[in-house]
């Protein structure tokens, strides 16, 4: 029986993500969403609210690395980070 390790990966706990991000953003914030990017297995998109503004970051499955910047699709030239940010600005 074959299976993908990426499909079995467990996301980091919100508390783990919050502690990692807090080292870079030392203000009060709320983790609004934590979800695995279907386009990049093992990479998790994190949406936080800082002063009621959505900020999109990325973490690995152990929350040992925090990535800041845009994730863009070469295939359709979509800015996945901006798309997520726009969804949360409307809320």
SEROMAR-574620 format. One record per residue (C-alpha): x negated, y, z. Coordinates in steps of 0.2 Angstrom, whole numbers. Last residue first. Layout:
<pts>
+-------+-------+-------+
!    c1 !    c2 !    c3 !
+-------+-------+-------+
!     X !     Y !     Z !
...
+-------+-------+-------+
</pts>
This chain:
<pts>
+-------+-------+-------+
!    c1 !    c2 !    c3 !
+-------+-------+-------+
!    72 !   201 !    32 !
!    67 !   209 !    16 !
!    49 !   211 !    21 !
!    48 !   193 !    25 !
!    52 !   187 !     7 !
!    40 !   201 !     0 !
!    26 !   193 !    11 !
!    29 !   176 !     4 !
!    28 !   182 !   -14 !
!    13 !   193 !   -10 !
!     3 !   177 !    -4 !
!     9 !   166 !   -18 !
!     2 !   179 !   -31 !
!     8 !   171 !   -47 !
!    -3 !   170 !   -63 !
!     7 !   155 !   -69 !
!    -7 !   142 !   -71 !
!   -21 !   151 !   -61 !
!   -10 !   152 !   -46 !
!   -15 !   166 !   -33 !
!   -19 !   164 !   -15 !
!   -22 !   182 !    -8 !
!   -33 !   186 !     6 !
!   -36 !   181 !    24 !
!   -42 !   164 !    29 !
!   -43 !   157 !    47 !
!   -54 !   142 !    50 !
!   -53 !   131 !    66 !
!   -34 !   130 !    65 !
!   -35 !   111 !    65 !
!   -25 !   109 !    49 !
!   -34 !   123 !    40 !
!   -27 !   141 !    42 !
!   -20 !   154 !    30 !
!   -14 !   172 !    33 !
!     1 !   182 !    28 !
!     5 !   198 !    38 !
!    23 !   203 !    40 !
!    26 !   220 !    47 !
!    36 !   223 !    63 !
!    21 !   230 !    72 !
!    12 !   214 !    68 !
!    23 !   200 !    63 !
!    14 !   184 !    58 !
!    16 !   172 !    43 !
!     5 !   157 !    42 !
!     2 !   147 !    27 !
!    -6 !   130 !    30 !
!   -20 !   122 !    19 !
!   -22 !   103 !    20 !
!   -13 !   101 !     3 !
!   -15 !   116 !    -9 !
!     0 !   119 !   -20 !
!    12 !   112 !    -7 !
!     5 !   125 !     5 !
!     9 !   118 !    22 !
!    20 !   129 !    33 !
!    19 !   140 !    48 !
!    32 !   154 !    50 !
!    36 !   169 !    61 !
!    21 !   168 !    72 !
!    23 !   184 !    83 !
!    11 !   197 !    87 !
!     3 !   206 !   101 !
!   -14 !   214 !    97 !
!   -31 !   206 !    97 !
!   -31 !   202 !    78 !
!   -46 !   192 !    75 !
!   -47 !   181 !    90 !
!   -28 !   181 !    91 !
!   -28 !   172 !    75 !
!   -36 !   156 !    83 !
!   -25 !   157 !    98 !
!    -9 !   160 !    88 !
!   -13 !   145 !    77 !
!   -16 !   133 !    92 !
!     0 !   139 !   100 !
!    10 !   136 !    83 !
!     3 !   118 !    83 !
!    -8 !   113 !    69 !
!     1 !   104 !    54 !
!     0 !    85 !    54 !
!    -8 !    78 !    39 !
!     1 !    62 !    32 !
!     4 !    69 !    15 !
!   -14 !    74 !    14 !
!   -20 !    57 !    18 !
!   -11 !    51 !     3 !
!    -4 !    33 !     2 !
!    -8 !    16 !    -6 !
!     0 !     0 !     0 !
+-------+-------+-------+
</pts>
